[in-house]
Amino acid sequence: MEITATELKSRFGKYLDISRVEPVIVDKTGRKTAVLISYEEYKRLTELEDAYWAQKAIGAEQEGYIGTDKSLAFLKENNA
């Protein structure tokens, strides 16, 4: 669902309710500027993002990345 910022301002409660079942895209001056989503959807998306970055970190470690602390320690030891 797409609405204008003015419409959102006028009927905020209504669009909060709608956002519980579908995203509400807010258009301001002809540009899509925001999306109102439910808290449950927000949590789901952040959990997906966390899982994605966790997999990237595991892959980096398997390829030999040793981490920031060990990298800095190595640089200090070999730069003295």
C-alpha positions in Angstrom: 0.0 0.0 0.0 1.3 3.5 -0.9 0.1 6.7 0.8 1.3 10.3 1.0 3.0 11.7 4.1 0.0 14.0 4.6 -2.4 11.0 4.5 -0.2 9.2 7.1 -0.2 12.3 9.3 -3.9 12.6 9.1 -4.7 8.9 9.8 -1.6 7.6 11.6 -3.5 5.1 13.8 -5.2 3.5 10.8 -1.9 3.0 9.0 -0.3 1.6 12.1 -3.0 -1.1 12.1 -2.6 -1.7 8.4 1.2 -2.0 8.8 0.6 -5.0 11.0 -0.4 -7.0 7.9 1.3 -5.3 5.1 4.0 -2.6 4.5 2.8 0.9 4.1 5.0 2.9 1.7 5.1 6.6 2.4 5.5 9.1 -0.5 6.6 12.6 0.3 6.7 15.2 -2.5 6.7 12.5 -5.2 9.4 10.4 -3.7 9.1 7.1 -1.7 10.7 8.1 1.6 9.8 5.6 4.2 8.1 2.2 4.9 6.0 1.5 7.9 6.2 -2.2 8.9 5.1 -4.2 11.9 7.5 -4.8 14.8 7.3 -8.6 14.0 8.4 -7.9 10.4 11.2 -5.7 11.6 12.4 -8.4 14.0 12.2 -11.0 11.2 14.3 -8.8 8.9 16.9 -8.0 11.5 17.2 -11.7 12.4 17.7 -12.5 8.7 20.4 -9.8 8.5 22.1 -11.1 11.6 22.1 -14.7 10.2 23.5 -13.4 6.9 26.4 -11.6 8.5 27.1 -14.5 10.8 27.5 -16.8 7.8 29.8 -14.2 6.2 32.0 -14.2 9.3 32.1 -18.0 9.4 33.2 -18.0 5.7 35.9 -15.4 6.4 37.3 -17.4 9.3 37.3 -20.6 7.1 39.3 -18.6 4.5 41.9 -17.6 7.0 40.7 -14.3 8.6 42.0 -14.3 12.1 40.1 -11.4 13.5 40.8 -7.8 14.4 42.6 -8.4 17.8 45.0 -11.1 16.4 45.6 -9.0 13.3 46.6 -5.9 15.4 48.8 -8.0 17.7 50.6 -9.5 14.6 51.1 -6.0 13.2 52.5 -4.7 16.5 54.9 -7.7 16.9 56.2 -7.4 13.3 56.4 -3.7 13.2 58.6 -3.2 16.3 
